[in-house]
Amino acid sequence: MGVKYIPEPFRIKMVETIKVLSREEREEALKRAKYNMFYLAGEECYIDLLTDSGTNAMSQEQWAGVMRGDEAYAGSSSYYKLVDAGKDIFGYEYIQPVHQGRAAEKVLFPILLGEGKYSISNMHFDTTRAHVELSGARAIDCTVEEASDPSLRVPFKGNMDTEKLEKLILQYGPENIGVVVMTITNNSAGGQPVSLANVRETAAICKKYGILFNIDAARYAENAFFVKQREEECKNMSIKEIIKTMFSYADTFTMSAKKDTIVNMGGLLGVKEDTELFQKIKGRTISFEGFISYGGLSGRDLEALAIGLYEGLDENYLRYRIGQMEYLAGRLDDAGIAYQAPVGGHGVFIDAKAMFPHIPYYEFPGQALAIELYREAGIRTCDIGSYMLGNDPDTKKQLKADFEFTRLAIPRRVYTQAHIDIMADALIAIKERAASVKGYKITWEPPILRHFQAYLESIE
Ligand SMILES: *Cc1c(COP(=O)(O)O)cnc(C)c1O
C-alpha cells in the first residue's frame, strides 16, 4: 500500500504559471481540436503529459551554458564540447549533432535501407518506423512475448526476442536486413528497459550475419538506471560504465536528445569506428541539417546539450525521476487500474483496453481515455495503440496494435507530487464511469504519422 514519494533533489528558481479551464471550456477546446490532442493549445492544458520530449526543465548550469554558446558557423567551441562529451560517455569515435531524433533517422536510414530491405527492432518508435518506410523498406517489430501482457511483472519487458530475431533474419535473408535497431528504453512498449545481456546477445546475432546494429538511444540513462537495479552483473557499476558497456556492442546510435539529455531541442548520431559510414553521414547532414559543426542547432543548444548529457547520468536525479513513475503506479495499484507493469522510465502507460473492454481496437480505446483525461482534469496525454500505429502501408487496412495504451509521459524536473496526485485522482474518477465512455472514428487522416494530424469524432 502506497509507494513513498522520493523528494525532488533540486529546488525551484523560476516558475511558469498554469491555469485550469472550466469543464465547458475544455469541452469546447476538444470539439475545436477535432478530438486530436495535438490540436489543443499548450495553454489549454493544465498538466501537459503529451510527451516527455523537449518538455524538460533545464538546470541553472544549462541556462548559464546557453549564454556561453558559441555561434561560430564552423568549429564552434560548443560543438567541440559536445563531441568530447559524446565520445566520453558512449565511447564512439564519431559524434554528429542533428536537430532532433528523426533527423538522425533521416540522415542514417537511407544509407542502410531502401526498396526490398528490412529493419528489425525490439520495437520501432513511430518516427523510426516512418523513416524506415520513407526509405522504401519495411519495419518488423520483434519484441519479447512478455511485453504484450501489461499485467505481467518481469524486469526487462523491453527486450528483443533474440530467437525470433534469428528466425526473421533467415526468413528474409541476412543480405536484405539493412539494420537491427535496439530502442532503449523500449518507448512504445511502455518505457520498458532492455538488459545488457539482451544487447550483447542481439549484437552477437548481428555480427554472425554481418548486419549493422543501431541503438535508438533516446533514453540511454533511464535504461541504465533500470539495468543497475535489476541486472546482477551491473549492480556495482556506475550509470556511465553501464552506458559505455552497452554502447560498445553496437555499431551506431541515433538519439533524440529531447529526452534523457534534459534539453528542449537536439539530437545525436554516433558511429563507433566506421570512417566510411561517417563520411556518408557528414554528406547527408550538410544537405539536410546544416554544416557538421552545428547540425541544425544553435551554438547555445549544443552547449546545453553537452551539459545535459552529464546531468542525465546523475543517480540522485534518476532515483527521483523513476521514483515519480513508481509513486503514480503505486496509487494506480491501490485503485485497481491496470498499466504496463512494472512501470517504465518516462511515463505510465495505462491499459485502456482493460479500462474500456467495450471499445474495440478500431474505435481507439487509448485515444478515448486521452480525451477523457482532458475532459476530467485538463490533463493532456496521447494514444500509444492502434490509433498511433495507423494503417498497413501495403493493404491500407487499420493495423491492430499489441496494446492499447494511453501514455502519461512525465516531463523531466517539471511536475511535483501534487500534480502526480491529480493524475491519479482523474484516472480513478474516469474508472468509475468507464462503461459510459464511447469509442471514436477517424473522419480525415494523412497517409503517414496520421495521429499527429487526423480528425476524430465520437461514435454515438
Ligand atoms: C522521441 C523518439 C524518437 C524521435 O525523436 P524526435 O526528437 O522526436 O525526432 C525516436 N526514437 C525514440 C525511441 C524516441 O523516443
PDBQT file of the ligand as one rigid body, heavy atoms in Angstrom, charges set to zero:
ROOT
HETATM    1  C1  LIG A 501      11.458  10.672 -29.481  1.00  0.00    +0.000 C 
HETATM    2  C2  LIG A 501      11.997   9.467 -30.094  1.00  0.00    +0.000 A 
HETATM    3  C3  LIG A 501      12.451   9.455 -31.415  1.00  0.00    +0.000 A 
HETATM    4  C4  LIG A 501      12.328  10.649 -32.350  1.00  0.00    +0.000 C 
HETATM    5  O1  LIG A 501      12.975  11.747 -31.844  1.00  0.00    +0.000 OA
HETATM    6  P1  LIG A 501      12.485  13.262 -32.110  1.00  0.00    +0.000 P 
HETATM    7  O2  LIG A 501      13.485  14.047 -31.352  1.00  0.00    +0.000 OA
HETATM    8  O3  LIG A 501      11.100  13.370 -31.590  1.00  0.00    +0.000 OA
HETATM    9  O4  LIG A 501      12.548  13.493 -33.572  1.00  0.00    +0.000 OA
HETATM   10  C5  LIG A 501      12.975   8.282 -31.903  1.00  0.00    +0.000 A 
HETATM   11  N1  LIG A 501      13.039   7.181 -31.145  1.00  0.00    +0.000 NA
HETATM   12  C6  LIG A 501      12.604   7.151 -29.878  1.00  0.00    +0.000 A 
HETATM   13  C7  LIG A 501      12.695   5.907 -29.067  1.00  0.00    +0.000 C 
HETATM   14  C8  LIG A 501      12.053   8.291 -29.312  1.00  0.00    +0.000 A 
HETATM   15  O5  LIG A 501      11.596   8.249 -28.065  1.00  0.00    +0.000 OA
ENDROOT
TORSDOF 0
